[in-house]
């Protein structure tokens, strides 16, 4: 029979043997360290590349920002553009109207008119007066003065028993031709003809001729159309429409 000491020694030896086969080994080969160094070297290289890429991006953003700042300095600001627009609007508004001033002289070079202007009112029946002279033109004083906003009305005769009168050639005016009105304040309102119309006196378009307008306009009116020998009057009216072109 084995002794107790021998049994204990035998058991210890078996336990130690079991531990030898089950305990993992922490020893690492030289190949492992070589691979580890290679991995760390690659990681360091990757970090350097990433840092370099970030630096390039940062430089690119700086260059782009500087370029945009330079370009913005060359462009007019919104406030300056607005100021120029407002000034242009003021100039335009000043050109399409003039202050009130009584007209004194009329010149229409294309039909040979160069005459004084007189003031006209209303007859007792409410109709508009006409000049007593066949050689002058009258301004209807209840209409705007030439150059003011609205239609200024000038009236003259076409002829008389003695022959042609001041507006005998009025119907010859064509779009674009000029009409100059000298005013009491020394300024001259120049109008550009837009159209010429013939209207039956029995169906005269009052609103179209005398109605309000948004700009400075002019109406030149005389008799026209066939002459009625029974009544001794013309059956139509010639009306020339014009708009303010320039002022001086």
C-alpha positions in Angstrom: 0.0 0.0 0.0 1.2 3.5 -0.9 2.0 5.8 1.9 0.0 9.1 2.4 3.0 11.1 1.5 3.4 9.3 -1.7 -0.3 9.9 -2.6 -0.1 13.6 -1.8 3.1 13.9 -3.9 1.4 12.0 -6.7 -1.7 14.3 -6.6 0.4 17.5 -6.5 2.3 16.3 -9.5 -0.9 15.6 -11.4 -2.3 19.0 -10.5 0.9 20.7 -11.6 0.8 18.8 -14.9 -2.8 19.7 -15.4 -1.9 23.4 -14.9 0.9 23.2 -17.3 -1.4 22.0 -20.1 -4.3 24.3 -19.4 -2.6 27.7 -18.6 -2.1 29.8 -21.8 1.3 31.0 -22.7 1.9 34.8 -22.9 5.2 34.5 -24.8 5.1 36.4 -28.2 7.3 35.7 -31.1 9.6 38.2 -32.8 7.3 38.1 -35.9 4.4 39.5 -33.9 6.5 42.5 -32.8 7.5 43.1 -36.4 3.9 43.1 -37.6 3.0 45.4 -34.7 5.7 47.9 -35.6 4.5 47.9 -39.2 0.9 48.6 -38.2 2.0 51.4 -35.9 4.2 52.9 -38.7 1.2 52.7 -41.1 -1.1 54.4 -38.5 1.4 57.2 -38.0 1.7 57.7 -41.8 -2.1 57.8 -42.1 -2.3 60.4 -39.3 0.3 62.6 -41.1 -1.7 62.3 -44.4 -4.9 63.2 -42.7 -3.3 66.2 -41.0 -1.9 67.3 -44.4 -5.3 67.1 -46.0 -6.8 69.2 -43.2 -4.1 71.8 -43.7 -4.8 71.9 -47.5 -8.6 72.3 -46.8 -7.9 75.1 -44.3 -5.7 77.0 -46.8 -8.3 76.5 -49.5 -11.0 78.1 -47.3 -8.7 81.0 -46.4 -8.0 81.7 -50.1 -11.7 81.4 -51.1 -12.7 83.8 -48.3 -10.1 86.3 -49.2 -11.2 86.2 -52.9 -14.9 86.7 -51.9 -13.9 89.7 -49.8 -12.0 91.2 -52.6 -14.9 90.7 -55.0 -17.4 92.2 -52.6 -15.3 95.3 -52.3 -15.6 95.8 -56.1 -19.4 95.5 -56.2 -21.7 98.4 -55.3 -23.4 98.0 -52.0 -27.2 97.6 -51.8 -27.5 101.0 -50.2 -25.5 102.7 -53.0 -27.7 101.1 -55.6 -30.8 102.1 -53.8 -29.5 105.7 -53.5 -28.8 105.9 -57.3 -32.3 104.4 -58.0 -33.9 107.1 -55.8 -32.0 109.8 -57.5 -33.0 108.5 -60.9 -36.6 108.4 -59.9 -36.4 112.0 -58.7 -34.9 113.2 -62.0 -37.5 111.3 -64.0 -40.3 112.8 -61.9 -38.8 116.3 -62.5 -38.8 115.7 -66.2 -42.4 114.6 -66.7 -44.0 117.7 -65.1 -43.4 121.4 -64.6 -44.7 123.9 -62.1 -47.7 126.1 -63.0 -46.9 129.0 -65.4 -49.1 130.8 -67.9 -48.3 130.1 -71.5 -47.4 133.1 -73.7 -46.1 131.8 -77.0 -46.6 128.8 -79.3 -44.1 127.5 -82.0 -44.8 124.5 -84.3 -42.0 124.5 -86.9 -43.3 121.7 -89.1 -46.5 123.6 -89.9 -45.1 127.1 -89.7 -46.9 128.2 -86.5 -45.2 131.0 -84.5 -47.7 133.0 -82.6 -48.7 134.6 -79.3 -51.0 132.7 -76.8 -54.0 134.3 -75.1 -56.2 133.1 -72.3 -59.7 131.8 -73.0 -62.6 131.2 -70.7 -66.2 130.0 -71.1 -69.2 131.5 -73.0 -72.4 132.2 -71.3 -73.8 128.8 -72.3 -70.8 127.0 -70.7 -69.0 126.2 -74.0 -65.3 127.1 -74.4 -64.5 130.4 -76.0 -62.5 130.7 -79.2 -60.0 133.5 -80.1 -61.4 136.7 -81.7 -58.3 136.8 -83.9 -57.7 134.2 -86.6 -53.9 134.6 -86.2 -53.5 133.7 -82.5 -54.0 130.6 -80.4 -55.8 130.6 -77.1 -55.1 128.6 -73.9 -58.2 127.4 -72.1 -57.5 128.7 -68.6 -59.6 126.1 -66.9 -57.1 123.4 -68.1 -53.6 122.8 -66.7 -50.9 125.1 -67.9 -48.6 123.4 -70.5 -46.1 121.3 -68.6 -48.3 120.6 -65.6 -49.8 117.2 -65.1 -53.0 116.8 -67.2 -54.1 117.9 -70.7 -53.4 121.6 -71.4 -55.8 122.7 -74.1 -54.9 125.1 -76.9 -57.6 126.3 -79.5 -57.2 128.1 -82.8 -59.2 128.7 -86.0 -58.6 126.7 -89.2 -59.6 129.4 -91.6 -61.9 132.4 -92.2 -63.7 134.0 -95.2 -60.4 135.7 -95.9 -58.4 132.4 -96.1 -56.2 130.1 -94.0 -56.0 130.8 -90.3 -53.3 129.9 -87.7 -54.3 126.2 -87.4 -55.0 125.6 -91.1 -52.2 122.9 -91.3 -52.8 121.4 -87.9 -54.1 118.1 -89.5 -50.7 117.7 -91.1 -48.9 117.0 -87.8 -47.5 113.5 -87.4 -46.3 111.5 -84.4 -42.8 112.6 -83.2 -43.1 116.2 -84.5 -42.4 118.9 -81.9 -44.5 121.6 -80.3 -42.8 124.3 -78.1 -44.7 126.4 -75.6 -43.0 129.4 -74.0 -44.2 130.1 -70.5 -44.5 133.2 -68.4 -41.6 132.1 -66.1 -39.2 132.0 -69.0 -39.2 128.2 -69.4 -40.1 126.3 -72.6 -42.2 123.1 -72.5 -41.5 121.0 -75.6 -44.1 118.4 -76.5 -43.9 115.4 -78.9 -47.0 114.6 -81.0 -48.4 111.2 -80.4 -51.4 111.2 -82.7 -54.0 113.3 -84.7 -57.7 112.5 -84.7 -60.9 113.7 -86.4 -64.1 113.6 -84.3 -67.7 114.4 -85.2 -68.8 117.5 -83.3 -72.1 115.7 -82.5 -70.1 112.8 -80.9 -67.1 114.6 -79.5 -65.2 112.3 -77.0 -65.0 114.8 -74.1 -63.4 112.4 -71.6 -60.7 111.3 -74.0 -59.8 114.9 -74.9 -60.2 116.7 -71.6 -60.0 113.9 -69.1 -57.3 113.7 -66.4 -53.9 112.1 -67.3 -51.0 110.8 -65.2 -48.5 113.0 -67.0 -48.1 116.4 -68.7 -50.0 116.4 -72.1 -51.2 118.9 -74.7 -54.3 119.1 -76.9 -54.4 121.3 -80.0 -58.0 121.7 -81.3 -59.4 123.3 -84.4 -62.3 122.8 -86.8 -62.2 120.1 -89.5 -64.0 117.8 -91.7 -66.7 118.8 -94.2 -68.0 122.3 -94.1 -71.8 122.7 -93.7 -72.8 125.6 -95.9 -76.3 125.7 -94.4 -75.1 126.1 -90.8 -71.9 127.9 -91.8 -69.9 125.6 -89.6 -67.5 122.6 -89.9 -69.0 119.2 -88.9 -65.8 117.8 -87.2 -62.9 118.8 -85.0 -59.3 118.1 -85.5 -57.5 117.2 -82.2 -53.7 116.7 -81.9 -52.5 114.8 -78.9 -49.0 115.4 -77.5 -46.9 114.6 -74.4 -44.2 116.6 -72.6 -40.9 115.7 -74.1 -38.3 118.1 -72.6 -38.2 121.3 -70.6 -35.7 124.2 -70.7 
